[in-house]
Amino acid sequence: MSGNHSLPGEEPVPEEADEAAFWETPDIYGAYPRLTEDQTARLAEHGQRRSMAPNDVLIREGERCETFFVVLSGTVAVVEGYGTPEELVLRVHGPGRFIGELGLLHGQVAFYTAVAREPGEVLVVSLDQLRHLVSQDSTIGDVVLRACLGRRALLVGQGAGFRIIGSRYSPDTRRLREFAVRNRLPHRWIDLETDEEAEELLRRFGVGPAETPLVIWRDTTLLRNPTNAELARLIGLPSLPAGNRHGDVLIVGSGPAGLAAAVYAASEGLDTTVVEAMATGGQAGTSSRIENLLGFPSGISGAELTERAVLQADKFGARISVPAEAARLERRHGHYAVGFADGSEITARTVVLASGARYRRLQVPGIEPLEGSSVHYSATVYEAQQCRTDPVAVVGGGNSAGQAVLFLAGYAPQVYLLVRGPSLEAHMSRYLIDQIERHPRVRVLLHTEVTEALGDKALEAVTVVDNRTGEHRHLEVRALFVFTGADPHTDWLSSALALDSRGYVLTGAEAQACSVPELWQSQGRDCLTLETSLPGVFAAGDVRSGSVKRVASAVGEGAMSIHFVHRYLGHTAAPGGTDSSPHTRPKESAWLA
């Protein structure tokens, strides 16, 4: 095996390691914990011991990982491109450590190969057995989850996984990159215009530039301009169930509101399906750190909050499908049918709309060709790693912009916050304002608007105007992050139910006022608080008119929507009937207790 490489900040593996015992990768990031003897013993009750010889492959890149390994003796190397000239040792684990990252929990295919380097023994635990144990042991569950999240972040930062080859000017390239970034999928973008590797790869596969963008994985799989769904299937993201299934509740959207609704619905025995057009987590999933959420005094990243919620929903048996873009909603025989862009359909007795809102694109000259390369609508580790040496700018005056500024200031030497209004107090929480005002690398420019983005292949500067004086000037920044408000995901609902003037879903008394009186008279009741103008269809979170745009509020509304689902189902139950009462199912095994 060639290539003794290390991640930034890690101690390098010595060259003599190939000739002696492999050195273990140090646990600098907290991603490689060592299980205690007691934790290993509890796992051993549910697994089997297995000897391993040098070069035994435990997990193979590109194959679905269905086994959890704990190293009892010897060493195991985690390798990218195993058996190829580009083979790269990512890390080495010794006794007490386990093998796996986030894809292990979600049933995705492996982004690496795990191979024995020294003879020894491993503990083999099936995922079903592990889920059973973790459902009863939150300590092990917390250790596994935190390590898997950390390892996924390291894979992402290292550029492991599949490769996207395409032009920064191509809308399809931007689409694929956004889908990969939002779903936290390890990948590397190879720019057709500037990366010398692009030409060599195109020659190797016999593909012309006109056929890009391409997705290449393991030099064996080539997808020409795949849809998001095709890329999702390659990686193993969950798809829609086959056929037209009938359930108790269909939740459209998987932000905090949708995931909260999924947890409460599934935990209470309702047959629950969640569909998501882009990525779990919604806007909150792109937040670098959420500090005002109850129960997290030191804050939590949007990615970690999302993954915890997804695993919790999975614990109770909720099914989550990505990507699945809802295209129509219609009432049919006392149920609701939701049709999707790919022609599939799901029917459910109730629907919870939690599709949230999308950040508005900044409409200024020169910006569109730079979107996805140096103009961004989220601030995650993917984007931040490109900003270590150059100044950047953030546009917006709300909490999302404030969180992005503080996160990026940990990477970039200078961060400009461009705010159209006269102060930050109008839309930003005080705790963020205080941190921004104290940060030495943050400069706030009030009364400032972007009028043009300058740069050919990458952003070089932005032109800004002082909206009081009309004075224009250039700011030399190499990346622009935009958080300028959001529009609801409701285009597909405009002819189905009542929306307000901005496209948000009306609920409660406002929705009832937009309905014909006979509708609610026939129900024998008034419209419920989170119910839309369609009985049995509810809205929660940012998509709802009048909602408070905060994570905690969205979680609360998602949970509360299931309370109203139960009231609706109870009200419409036929006397003596059985079909219209909520189903009771045994709870499925869990990752978290």
Sequence and secondary structure as in RCSB ss.txt:
>XXXX:A:sequence
MSGNHSLPGEEPVPEEADEAAFWETPDIYGAYPRLTEDQTARLAEHGQRRSMAPNDVLIREGERCETFFVVLSGT
VAVVEGYGTPEELVLRVHGPGRFIGELGLLHGQVAFYTAVAREPGEVLVVSLDQLRHLVSQDSTIGDVVLRACLG
RRALLVGQGAGFRIIGSRYSPDTRRLREFAVRNRLPHRWIDLETDEEAEELLRRFGVGPAETPLVIWRDTTLLRN
PTNAELARLIGLPSLPAGNRHGDVLIVGSGPAGLAAAVYAASEGLDTTVVEAMATGGQAGTSSRIENLLGFPSGI
SGAELTERAVLQADKFGARISVPAEAARLERRHGHYAVGFADGSEITARTVVLASGARYRRLQVPGIEPLEGSSV
HYSATVYEAQQCRTDPVAVVGGGNSAGQAVLFLAGYAPQVYLLVRGPSLEAHMSRYLIDQIERHPRVRVLLHTEV
TEALGDKALEAVTVVDNRTGEHRHLEVRALFVFTGADPHTDWLSSALALDSRGYVLTGAEAQACSVPELWQSQGR
DCLTLETSLPGVFAAGDVRSGSVKRVASAVGEGAMSIHFVHRYLGHTAAPGGTDSSPHTRPKESAWLA
>XXXX:A:secstr
       TTS    GGGGTS       SSS S    HHHHHHHHTTSEEEEE TT EEE TTSB  EEEEEEEEE
EEEEESTTSTT EEEEEE TT EE  HHHHHT B SSEEEEEEEEEEEEEEHHHHHHHHTT HHHHHHHHHHHHH
HHHHHHHHT SEEEEE TT HHHHHHHHHHHHTT  EEEEETTT HHHHHHHHHHT  GGG  EEEETTTEEEES
  HHHHHHHHT     SS  EEEEEEE  SHHHHHHHHHHHHTT  EEEE SS TTGGGGG S B SSTT TT B
 HHHHHHHHHHHHHHTT EEESS  EEEEEEETTEEEEEETTS EEEEEEEEE   EEE     TT GGGBTTTE
ES   HHHHTT SSS EEEE SSHHHHHHHHHHTTTSS EEEE SSS STTTS HHHHHHHHH TTEEEESSEEE
EEEE SSS  EEEEEETTT  EEEE  S EEE   EEES GGGTTTS B TTS B  HHHHHHTS HHHHHHHTS
   TTB SSTTEEE GGGBTT   SHHHHHHHHHHHHHHHHHHHHHH  TT STTS         S  
